[in-house]
Amino acid sequence: MSMRDALNGHRNSLGIIRLVLAAAVILDHAFPLGGWGTAPFLALTREQQSLGGLAVLGFFAVSGYLVTKSGLGNDGMQFIWRRFLRIFPGFWAVLIFGAFVVGPSVYLLEGRSLTDYFSLAPGGPITYLTANATLQIGQYGINDVFAGNPFGGPINGSIWTLAYEWLCYLLVMVLVFAGVLAKARLVVPIITAFLAVFQLMNIVMPGALAEMIPLLGDPWRVNFAFIFFIGGCIALYSDRVPYSVPLGVFAIVFSLVTLRVGGFNTMGFIAFAYAVLFLAAWLPQRLQRVGAVNDYSYGVYLYGWVVQQYLAYLGVHLWGYWPYVLLSLVGAFGLAWLSWHLVEKQAMKLKDIGPGRGIAYWRARGVARREQRRAEREAQVSGGGEP
């Protein structure tokens, strides 16, 4: 059986896997945000990956698979419009929540003036919105909100990865416009191979790649794009990539071994991406209902840090790690539920309007308008020539 048949469209467990990955980020962040220092998982992997980092890599692998599949079924305009609707409205909502709900409530709890809070000066809530609106995070804190927390004042320290996700979307858009996914899909494995070399260079010779290709001076660009495009390769060749329990078990074991002894950030990425998609096909069918209709995983990721910071501000972390984590999960899921139903789901209803209609539709509209204007001019000329 192929991976395409095993994942079977939407009948898979990718929904619950993404929820678990989002929850893993919260478990990992609980250590520094609650004042317990670095999570122990990082030491177990020889400083290769934290649990949160591993979860984010899982997100990128799944995203690479799903987004590349989306690129196969849409033209470039439709593709980027729908990706925009999926990532930006929810992101803007969490920024607004931090600036106009979290920050003011902290000031009110402390008996401080909201006039002082709503300042137009740098570091205030307005610049928090404007500095971060494009996904490039230019301001993490708002005034001195959460300054007394164990980790300090970042309102949301998780959202920095979204800029890299969006960059991967833009790269796929270019490939869609260029016809690569439809007519020259071998280009994608070639790109992935180059990314593997760049990743190895960043590990073995830090800084060398930045000198050669300044655009790739940020190692996170290579890191996230590498595993994203591994997922993309599996998507493009899903009819040839085998779905096999022995191969899936091997991929899981190989991922764990490389995490423990080294090599995960190169060879382990390939095994890990396959392992995540294998689990999505292998898990029991009853789990496929989770996230099939309502996808809360993005919201859990967006709001997890915010909730954890607020709970730490209230002193919940003093109750211990597990009460703190459990309440963080409950709070993040509650806000994710609201985010999905009030913002994300509503935004996705716009996917078939405007740019979502596709290039062919707007080209036909343009041709029709030109023909109409030409006919109107001909009619005017003909009418003006009559005695």
C-alpha positions in Angstrom: 0.0 0.0 0.0 1.2 3.5 -0.8 1.2 6.4 1.6 -1.4 8.1 -0.5 -3.8 5.3 0.0 -3.0 4.9 3.7 -3.6 8.6 4.5 -6.7 8.4 2.3 -7.5 12.1 1.8 -9.0 13.5 5.0 -9.6 10.0 6.6 -6.5 10.0 8.8 -5.3 11.0 12.2 -3.4 14.1 11.3 -5.9 16.1 13.4 -5.0 14.4 16.7 -1.3 14.3 15.9 -1.3 18.1 15.5 -3.2 18.5 18.8 -0.6 16.3 20.5 2.2 18.3 19.0 0.6 21.6 20.2 0.2 20.1 23.7 3.8 19.0 23.6 4.9 22.6 23.1 3.0 23.6 26.2 4.5 20.8 28.2 8.0 22.0 27.1 7.4 25.7 27.7 6.0 25.0 31.1 9.6 24.5 32.5 11.0 27.9 31.7 7.7 29.8 32.0 7.0 28.2 35.4 10.5 28.9 36.7 11.9 25.4 36.5 14.6 26.1 34.0 15.3 24.2 30.8 13.2 21.2 30.1 15.1 17.9 30.6 14.3 16.6 27.2 16.9 18.8 25.6 19.7 17.2 27.6 18.5 13.7 26.6 19.0 14.6 22.9 22.5 16.0 23.4 21.1 19.5 22.9 19.8 18.6 19.4 16.1 19.3 20.1 13.8 20.3 22.9 10.4 18.7 23.1 8.8 21.9 21.9 11.3 22.0 19.0 10.6 18.5 18.1 6.8 19.2 18.1 7.4 22.3 15.8 9.3 20.1 13.4 6.4 17.7 13.4 4.1 20.6 12.5 6.4 21.5 9.6 6.5 18.0 8.3 2.7 17.7 8.4 2.4 21.1 6.9 4.8 20.3 4.1 2.7 17.2 3.2 -0.7 19.0 3.3 0.4 22.3 1.8 2.1 20.6 -1.1 -1.0 18.5 -1.7 -3.0 21.8 -1.7 -0.6 23.2 -4.2 -1.3 20.3 -6.5 -5.0 21.1 -6.5 -5.0 24.9 -6.8 -3.4 27.6 -9.0 -0.9 29.9 -7.5 -3.4 32.7 -6.7 -5.9 30.3 -5.0 -3.1 28.6 -3.1 -1.6 31.6 -1.5 -5.0 33.2 -0.8 -6.1 30.1 1.1 -2.8 29.9 3.0 -3.2 33.5 3.9 -6.7 32.9 5.3 -5.4 30.0 7.3 -2.5 31.7 9.0 -3.1 35.5 9.3 -6.6 36.0 10.8 -5.9 33.7 13.7 -2.4 35.3 14.2 -3.8 38.8 14.2 -6.5 37.7 16.6 -4.0 36.5 19.1 -2.0 39.7 18.8 -5.2 41.7 19.5 -6.0 39.4 22.4 -2.6 40.1 23.9 -2.7 43.8 23.4 -6.4 44.5 24.3 -7.3 41.8 26.7 -4.2 40.4 28.5 -2.3 43.6 28.9 -5.2 45.8 30.2 -6.4 43.1 32.6 -3.0 42.9 34.2 -2.9 46.6 34.6 -6.4 46.6 36.1 -5.5 43.8 38.5 -2.6 45.9 39.7 -4.8 49.0 40.1 -2.9 50.9 37.4 -4.2 53.3 34.9 -5.2 52.1 31.5 -4.2 55.5 30.2 -0.6 54.6 31.1 -1.1 51.3 29.4 -2.5 52.5 26.1 0.6 54.6 25.2 1.7 55.3 21.7 5.3 55.1 22.8 7.5 52.2 21.6 6.9 49.1 23.6 3.2 49.8 24.0 0.2 47.8 22.7 -0.1 49.7 19.4 3.5 49.1 18.5 3.1 45.5 19.6 0.5 45.1 16.8 2.3 47.1 14.2 5.7 45.6 14.8 4.4 42.0 14.6 1.6 42.2 12.1 3.6 40.8 9.2 4.6 37.6 11.2 8.1 39.1 11.6 8.2 39.5 15.4 9.7 42.9 16.2 8.3 43.3 19.8 7.6 40.5 22.3 6.5 42.4 25.3 4.0 45.1 26.1 5.2 47.8 28.5 6.1 45.9 31.7 3.3 43.3 31.5 4.6 40.0 33.0 7.9 41.6 33.9 7.8 39.9 37.3 7.1 36.4 35.8 9.8 33.7 36.1 10.6 34.0 32.4 10.1 37.8 32.1 7.7 39.7 29.9 7.2 38.1 26.4 3.4 38.1 25.8 3.8 35.3 23.2 7.1 33.6 22.6 5.7 30.9 20.3 4.6 32.9 17.3 8.1 33.5 15.9 8.0 30.2 14.0 5.1 31.4 11.9 7.3 33.6 9.7 9.2 30.5 8.6 6.0 28.7 7.9 4.8 31.5 5.7 8.1 31.6 3.9 7.6 27.9 3.1 4.2 28.7 1.7 5.7 31.4 -0.5 8.2 29.0 -1.8 5.5 26.5 -2.7 3.5 29.3 -4.4 6.5 30.0 -6.6 6.7 26.3 -7.5 2.9 26.3 -8.3 3.2 29.4 -10.5 6.2 27.9 -12.3 4.3 24.6 -12.9 6.9 22.6 -11.0 4.5 20.6 -8.9 2.5 19.6 -12.0 5.1 19.1 -14.6 8.6 19.0 -13.0 8.1 17.6 -9.6 11.7 16.2 -9.5 12.7 19.8 -8.8 11.3 19.4 -5.2 13.6 16.5 -4.2 16.5 18.4 -5.7 15.6 21.5 -3.6 15.3 19.2 -0.5 18.7 17.7 -1.3 20.3 21.1 -1.4 18.6 22.0 1.9 20.0 18.8 3.4 23.5 19.9 2.4 22.9 23.4 3.8 21.6 21.9 7.1 24.8 19.8 7.4 26.9 22.8 6.7 25.2 24.8 9.4 25.9 22.0 11.9 29.5 21.2 10.8 30.7 24.7 9.8 28.5 27.3 11.6 28.6 30.6 9.7 30.0 29.3 6.5 26.7 29.1 4.7 25.9 32.7 5.8 29.1 33.9 4.1 28.4 32.0 0.9 24.6 32.8 0.7 23.6 35.7 3.0 19.9 35.0 2.3 20.4 31.7 4.2 22.3 33.3 7.1 19.4 32.5 9.4 19.9 28.8 10.1 16.2 28.5 11.0 15.3 29.1 7.4 17.2 26.0 6.4 16.1 24.0 9.4 12.4 24.4 8.9 12.4 24.5 5.1 14.3 21.2 5.1 11.8 19.2 7.0 8.9 21.0 5.3 10.2 20.0 1.9 10.7 16.4 3.2 7.0 16.4 3.9 6.5 17.9 0.4 8.5 15.2 -1.3 6.3 12.5 0.5 3.2 14.4 -0.8 4.4 14.6 -4.4 5.5 10.9 -4.5 2.8 9.6 -2.1 1.7 7.1 -4.7 5.2 5.6 -4.7 6.2 6.1 -1.0 5.3 2.8 0.6 3.1 2.6 3.7 4.6 -0.2 5.8 4.4 -1.1 9.5 8.0 -2.4 9.6 9.2 0.7 7.8 7.2 2.9 10.1 8.6 1.2 13.2 12.1 1.5 11.8 11.5 5.3 11.2 10.3 5.8 14.8 13.2 3.8 16.2 15.7 5.5 13.9 14.3 8.9 15.0 14.7 8.0 18.7 18.2 6.7 18.2 19.4 9.7 16.4 17.8 11.9 19.0 19.8 10.1 21.7 23.2 9.6 20.0 23.3 12.3 17.3 22.4 12.9 13.7 18.8 13.7 14.2 19.0 17.2 12.6 20.1 15.6 9.3 19.3 12.0 8.7 16.8 11.9 11.6 14.6 14.6 9.9 13.8 12.2 7.1 12.9 9.4 9.4 10.9 11.7 11.7 8.8 13.1 8.9 7.9 9.7 7.7 7.2 8.5 11.2 4.7 11.3 11.8 2.8 10.6 8.6 3.0 6.9 9.2 1.4 7.4 12.6 -1.4 9.5 11.0 -2.3 6.5 8.9 -1.7 3.8 11.5 -3.5 5.1 14.5 -7.0 3.6 15.2 -9.8 4.8 13.0 -11.8 6.2 15.9 -9.1 8.9 16.3 -9.7 10.2 12.8 -12.7 12.2 14.0 -10.5 14.4 16.1 -9.7 17.5 14.0 -11.5 16.3 11.0 -14.1 19.1 11.1 -12.8 21.5 13.7 -9.0 22.0 13.8 -8.1 23.5 17.1 -4.3 22.7 16.9 -3.3 26.1 15.5 -5.2 27.9 18.2 -3.7 25.8 21.0 -0.3 26.6 19.6 -1.1 30.3 19.3 -2.6 30.7 22.8 -0.5 28.2 24.8 2.3 30.6 25.7 -0.2 33.5 26.5 -2.2 31.3 28.9 1.0 30.0 30.6 2.3 33.5 31.1 -1.0 34.6 32.6 -1.2 31.6 34.9 2.4 32.2 36.0 1.4 35.9 36.7 -1.4 34.6 38.9 1.0 32.3 40.7 -0.5 29.0 39.5 3.0 27.7 38.8 3.6 27.7 42.5 1.1 24.8 42.7 3.6 22.5 40.9 4.4 21.5 37.4 1.4 19.3 36.6 -1.4 21.5 37.9 0.2 24.4 36.0 0.4 22.3 32.8 -3.1 20.9 33.0 -4.6 24.3 33.6 -2.5 25.7 30.7 -3.9 23.0 28.4 -7.4 23.7 29.5 -7.0 27.5 29.0 -5.3 27.1 25.7 -7.9 24.7 24.4 -10.7 27.0 25.5 -9.2 30.0 23.6 -8.4 27.8 20.6 -12.1 26.7 20.5 -13.1 30.4 20.4 -10.4 31.2 17.9 -11.5 28.5 15.5 -15.3 29.2 15.7 -15.1 33.0 15.8 -12.1 33.7 13.6 -10.4 30.9 11.7 -13.4 29.0 10.6 -15.1 32.3 9.5 -12.0 33.3 7.6 -11.9 30.0 5.7 -15.4 30.7 4.4 -13.8 33.3 2.2 -11.5 30.8 0.5 -13.6 30.7 -2.7 -14.2 34.5 -3.2 -11.8 37.1 -4.6 -8.4 35.6 -5.3 -9.8 32.2 -4.3 -11.7 32.1 -7.6 -8.4 31.5 -9.3 -6.4 32.9 -12.2 -8.6 31.4 -14.9 -11.7 33.1 -13.5 -10.1 36.5 -13.3 -8.5 36.2 -16.7 -11.9 35.3 -18.2 -13.4 38.3 -16.4 -10.7 40.6 -17.8 -11.2 39.3 -21.4 -14.9 39.7 -21.1 -14.5 43.3 -19.9 -12.1 44.1 -22.7 -14.6 42.6 -25.2 -17.4 44.6 -23.7 -15.5 47.9 -23.9 -14.5 47.2 -27.5 -18.1 46.5 -28.4 -19.2 49.7 -26.7 -16.6 51.8 -28.6 -17.6 50.2 -31.9 -21.2 51.0 -31.2 -20.3 54.6 -30.4 -18.3 54.9 -33.6 -21.1 53.3 -35.6 -23.7 55.5 -34.0 -21.7 58.7 -34.6 -21.3 58.0 -38.3 -25.1 58.0 -39.0 -26.7 61.1 -40.8 
